[in-house]
Amino acid sequence: MTQNDFNDHLEHIKNDGFTILTDQLTPNECAEARSILEARYTEKDRGGYEWLFNKHTVFERFYQLPDLLSLVRYFLGADALLSAMYGSVVMPGDGGNGLHSDSGITGHNRELSMAQGDEGQRITSHPLAFNVIFCLTPFTDSNGATEFVPRSHKIRSLDIPKSAYKRARTTIAPEGSLVLFNVNTWHGTTRNKTNKPRYAVLSPWRRRWTRCEYEMARVVHPDVLKRAGEDGTAIFGIQAQEPYTELWQWDREQGAPKQEFKYLERH
Ligand SMILES: O=C(O)CCC(=O)C(=O)O
């Protein structure tokens, strides 16, 4: 990505709350990822679509794409954490169920976690988390593509007014693209009016000092972590793990008790 392209994406994210990067995955990667989601569809509600990085090597590149990493880290810091990775399918006739912002279940937009002193206002001064939607099929105006409300990431109210629907724009993007968005941005799937499923993978990212959707450092398979190299220990939050021993017994680099206190290790 050229510096000019990078700057354009920064502007889109700052102004609109999202940006689209094309040509991130190859046609082969999209086909392979799609066929895995297709095969796992019947297990979708029993974990078949969760922790995809542990299920097939094709998903390992989804957190190693240099353009994506540089944009995520620009906004969330060099030690940003991958918070989850899961599949999303919109079957023919499905979708179009409304708008929402993310981080509403385990993050800063969780209604019950709002303090009285917040006076119903979301944190909009700095991005706290991003989400990424990988388009494994082309996103069109009729196949269940995600719609976004431009500039809604700056709106402090948790409630989404009906008028937002008029401002929503459906993402049109070729297969292999990704949409990177501030989780405050209101979005939702549109209705799939075609006779084919629309496949995507979602991979949210968070600041190191917030909680992720899973304990990724404990979830990631050792061989997956190894293949991710040095970056992997940052991405999966190995050093971000909270000590469960006294500090003098804790090895921050390893996210585990020091060698001499291995007997304290929890599995
Ligand atoms: O699959 C999509 O298009 C969007 C899914 C979504 O809105 C979400 O998981 O927050």
The ligand as a Gaussian input file, in Angstrom:
#p B3LYP/6-31G(d) Opt

LIG

0 1
 O      -21.776000     -10.651000       8.614000
 C      -22.005000      -9.448000       8.537000
 O      -22.238000      -8.893000       7.469000
 C      -22.034000      -8.580000       9.760000
 C      -22.151000      -9.327000      11.020000
 C      -22.249000      -8.375000      12.159000
 O      -22.856000      -7.376000      12.068000
 C      -21.594000      -8.642000      13.435000
 O      -21.195000      -9.778000      13.683000
 O      -21.478000      -7.699000      14.236000

